[in-house]
Structure formats: structure tokens, C-alpha cells
Amino acid sequence: MKYQEYAGLEAPVSNIILGLMRIADSSDSEIRDLYRAARESGINVIDHANIYGRDHLCEHRFAEAVPLSPAERSEIVIQT
């Protein structure tokens, strides 16, 4: 995995991003499996957008399925 340094971020970010545009209809287990596989591959950037499902649905689904501890949250970058 390649990583890039960015001003304002403490840790370098992966050059591959986990995009979560299509998780609205996924089960919690499917979302956790996807997230876990990405993290195990070294991906530390998670892409959400308010257009990914009406009313921020994909952001809500991710938060419901993947409760992050403060330590875990500090290891990833969520772009939205």
C-alpha cells in the first residue's frame, strides 16, 4: 500500500480509498466485513458523501454498523 502525507493530518493516508456509496441496503455484518477487509489491506481513508443515499443514509448506515472506539477513529480519515 502506498501512503501520502497531507498537511493537517497526523498520519499519512492510503492511496486507495474505501468508497461506501452502495452500502444503504447492506446488512451490518456486510458493512463490518467490508470495513474490516479494507483496514486489513491497509486502507485508512473512508469515503462518504451526502449524495450517497438520501438524507446521509450511507453515513448513518456506516455509523450504525461500525461503532468506532476513539482509538480506531484516530486511525482513519473519513472524507464526506
Backbone hydrogen bonds, N-H to C=O, Kabsch-Sander energy under -0.5 kcal/mol:
donor,donor_aa,acceptor,acceptor_aa,energy
4,Q,13,V,-2.7
9,L,6,Y,-1.9
13,V,4,Q,-2.8
15,N,2,K,-2.3
18,L,45,V,-2.7
19,G,17,I,-0.9
20,L,47,D,-2.0
23,I,20,L,-1.1
26,S,23,I,-1.8
31,I,27,S,-2.3
32,R,28,D,-2.7
33,D,29,S,-2.5
34,L,30,E,-2.2
35,Y,31,I,-2.6
36,R,32,R,-3.0
37,A,33,D,-2.4
38,A,34,L,-2.1
39,R,35,Y,-2.7
40,E,36,R,-2.7
41,S,37,A,-1.1
41,S,38,A,-0.5
42,G,39,R,-1.4
43,I,38,A,-2.4
46,I,77,V,-3.2
47,D,18,L,-3.2
48,H,46,I,-0.6
48,H,79,Q,-3.4
50,N,80,T,-0.6
52,Y,49,A,-2.2
53,G,51,I,-1.8
56,H,50,N,-0.7
56,H,53,G,-0.9
57,L,54,R,-0.8
58,C,52,Y,-1.8
60,H,56,H,-2.3
61,R,57,L,-2.8
62,F,58,C,-2.3
63,A,59,E,-2.1
64,E,60,H,-2.3
65,A,61,R,-2.4
66,V,62,F,-2.8
73,R,69,S,-2.9
74,S,70,P,-1.7
75,E,71,A,-0.5
75,E,72,E,-1.4
76,I,73,R,-1.1
77,V,44,N,-2.9
79,Q,46,I,-2.9
79,Q,77,V,-0.6
